[in-house]
Structures are given as C-alpha cells and as structure tokens.
Amino acid sequence: MSHGEHNFEQLHFQPAPALSGDLPGPRSQAMLAEQDELESSARSYPRSIPVAIEEGRGATMRDADGNTFIDFFGGAGVLNVGHSHPTVLEAARAQEQKLVHALDFPTTPKLGLMRKLRELLPGRLRESARFHFGGPTGSDAIESALKLTRAHTGREAVIAFQGSYHGMTKEALSLTSDTSFGGPVSTPVHFMPYPYCYRCPLGLKPESCELACAKLLDTALEDPHAGIPKPAAVLIEPIQGEGGTIVPPEGYLKEVRRITRKHDVPLVCDEIQTGFARTGKMFACEHDGVQPDVITLSKALGGIGYPISCIAYDSELDTWKQGAHIGTFRGHQVAMAAGLAAIELMQEVDLAGHAAELGELTLALLREAHETLPCVGDVRGKGLMIGIELVKDRDTKEPWPEMAAQVRSECFQGA
Ligand SMILES: Cc1ncc(COP(=O)(O)O)c(C=O)c1O
C-alpha cells in the first residue's frame, strides 16, 4: 500500500498534542524509577525529557499514561518517514516471514536496496558505487570507511573537523571532537576548523573570509611543516548535526572536494544524520554538487528504526581482500526490506521536496522570532535539519544552555 493510500489520521495519533494532568504521569514516574534502578547511569534523554514511551505513529508519540506528543526529535534522525509507517511496516513484516538473517549472501532485499541506493547517489557513484554492510550502527560505517581508505592509501592519519560527531566505537570516538565523551583516542587524527560562521573559529566574517578555513585545510595538506602526515581520508559531515546544526556557507564543501582531490586524499562524507531527505535533498552533499569518494549511511537507512549501516564508495577504492571486513549482523534482511520500502516512499511522496518546503517555512517563522526575541542568537538549517542558538547577549554571544533547557521543558509540558 502506498503512502497516498493512507490518510493523515491513519499516519499520526489524533489529536496531538493531547496531555492530561501533570507530566510525568504516574505510570511514567513508576517506569522512570524502575529504569533508575536497572539501567546505566549514562542514560541521557529521559533525564531531560522524563517520560516512558509506549507507542509511536508518524510524527507523534504516546507515553505510558496515554499523553500524546508531537515528536520533533524523529529518533535522532532515524525516523524520516515517521514512526511505524504502515507501508514500511508491511514490507518489514513480509520479509520477517521469509528471512531475517543472511550474513553477506545475496538476497532480494539487499540487491534491491543497493540498486536503489545507486540510483540516488551523486555523480559517478550513481553508476559504479560499491557497498559494504558492516555492523548495524552508524559508528560501524565510520569504522569501515576508515579501514577501507587506510587499506587503499596505506596511510594512517585522518583529518576530521572541530565540532564533529561520528560515534562511540573506538575509532569513531577518536574522530569525534567533543572531549567530554572522554574516549580513548586511538587514531592519529587532526581536527581542522569547521565553518561555524556564527562563531568563526578564525575570527573572520563570512562576507569577507573567502573560505579561509578551507584554505587552512589546503595548507595543512600542502605544507610538509604543517605537522600533519598525508592522511588516509578527510572525514566531514556536510552539515554538522551534534555539533550544533552547523551549515557551511555555499561553496565550502565544493572547495573541500577540490582540495582533497588536488592532494589525492579520499573524501568521506558522513551522511549518517543528514541523509535520506532530511535536509531537502536525498543527501546533503548534493546541495553543493559534491561527489565524495565514500559516503557513510545509517539511521534512516533502516526505514522506521531497524538497525543497519553501510558505506557506499567509488569502485576504485574497492581493493579489500576477501573477508577483509566482516560482521555477524551485516545482513539484517528486515532492515534492508524496510529501508528499501522507506526510500521508495520518500521518492513517491517527494519527501526531500517536502522537507525543503517545510524547512523554508519553518526558517522564515524562526527568523521572525530572531527579529523579536533577543535570546535567539542565530537560526540556521537546511530542509528540516534546523537549529536555534540561544544566547544571553547578542553582542557577546554567550551561550544560554539554561534557557535551552527551559524551552525544552516547556515544550514538553505543552506550555
Ligand atoms: C553524523 C553522525 N555520524 C555518526 C553517528 C553515529 O551513529 P550511531 O549512533 O548509530 O553509531 C551519528 C549519530 O548520531 C551521527 O550523527
């Protein structure tokens, strides 16, 4: 059944939001208390949004007390077609009846998914991409991308960017710039400044900087005295997600592509969060017309939340020996069938165009808030990947995390 055959009421809980009584409600409170006894102290989301979730449908969620919320989080970039979309569920259920686990044998869902991805990828990748499915999470795709580019180039070091987030496994963590995760750094990694123009790390203005941060990357790769050995890869998020929804200025990514090509360094675009229509294009690197050598994919690749990740890469990099990179869960057939169904749905309803349109509308409204509310320091985004930066003072740009927490809490309370 196609998306068009489902009406709004079937796709989302109605009405939404709909709250009864104080939050968290009694069942949520009891479940949060039990979680407190059982689960690791590292858990995070329920500390700032204290709720026990029972059901999700489309863009809405229901808690254990029957309260209905609008879900602006989308499973951290996973649920691009919403919770439990009926078309995707149907494909997943049908596959579950046939085959769930298949290592790396060819199967109908896997071949279908690879063919579909090829159809959508930018540039040469469209004709000749190779795919590698590794472990099920985004971090696994990052590990694969590093291992592949290292094997291919025979180099060890990697260039990543300040503000980056690439995951929690050892290599991915080494490439994640936020030191508060306290990870052991195993990779020789060099962090270059990312074009965070609202707080330019070089103290410049976007109108006149002439992409100085990209020039710095060029120098780092060119100058033998830069202290950076020629890297196996430059790894970049086309829009930084966890770093604060940082959208590079037009032309920046293209310049990074030009520079990496000039220095013969593979460019890896981490599209784990930006991929699959979220930014108004199927992949965010398309905004700049950039073709990476490797793209890492996960999150929305699993359709409605099934765990799966893969890398898509230029066939010239396909120099791995048989069995060079393996993994027990590299053939999750239900995730593949769901991913394929979700991508077909995205195409059918032009989800990217829809995200672009809604994104423009949302940004216009938020820019009005920027005009009138002094605490709104910056509003930025592409498609429906949008961030608002709250500051105590527009001149000093001092961040206001307490205000962000309060806004979040009041949204949760339906205030
Ligand atoms: C850009 C990016 N890369 C990699 C990851 C890691 O993915 P996972 O949490 O599935 O390992 C994330 C997760 O948020 C991400 O946003």
Ligand as a Chemical Component Dictionary entry (heavy atoms), coordinates in Angstrom:
data_LIG
# 
_chem_comp.id                   LIG 
_chem_comp.type                 NON-POLYMER 
_chem_comp.pdbx_formal_charge   0 
_chem_comp.three_letter_code    LIG 
# 
loop_
_chem_comp_atom.comp_id 
_chem_comp_atom.atom_id 
_chem_comp_atom.alt_atom_id 
_chem_comp_atom.type_symbol 
_chem_comp_atom.charge 
_chem_comp_atom.model_Cartn_x 
_chem_comp_atom.model_Cartn_y 
_chem_comp_atom.model_Cartn_z 
_chem_comp_atom.pdbx_ordinal 
LIG C1 C1 C 0 26.953 12.342 11.811 1  
LIG C2 C2 C 0 26.911 11.104 12.646 2  
LIG N1 N1 N 0 27.830 10.147 12.424 3  
LIG C3 C3 C 0 27.848 9.008  13.130 4  
LIG C4 C4 C 0 26.930 8.785  14.135 5  
LIG C5 C5 C 0 26.999 7.520  14.939 6  
LIG O1 O1 O 0 25.897 6.711  14.677 7  
LIG P1 P1 P 0 25.467 5.576  15.753 8  
LIG O2 O2 O 0 24.980 6.298  16.956 9  
LIG O3 O3 O 0 24.377 4.833  15.053 10 
LIG O4 O4 O 0 26.662 4.744  15.980 11 
LIG C6 C6 C 0 25.958 9.772  14.407 12 
LIG C7 C7 C 0 24.979 9.581  15.487 13 
LIG O5 O5 O 0 24.302 10.469 15.937 14 
LIG C8 C8 C 0 25.955 10.957 13.648 15 
LIG O6 O6 O 0 25.067 11.920 13.876 16 
# 
loop_
_chem_comp_bond.comp_id 
_chem_comp_bond.atom_id_1 
_chem_comp_bond.atom_id_2 
_chem_comp_bond.value_order 
_chem_comp_bond.pdbx_ordinal 
LIG C1 C2 SING 1  
LIG C2 N1 SING 2  
LIG C2 C8 DOUB 3  
LIG N1 C3 DOUB 4  
LIG C3 C4 SING 5  
LIG C4 C5 SING 6  
LIG C4 C6 DOUB 7  
LIG C5 O1 SING 8  
LIG O1 P1 SING 9  
LIG P1 O2 DOUB 10 
LIG P1 O3 SING 11 
LIG P1 O4 SING 12 
LIG C6 C7 SING 13 
LIG C6 C8 SING 14 
LIG C7 O5 DOUB 15 
LIG C8 O6 SING 16 
# 
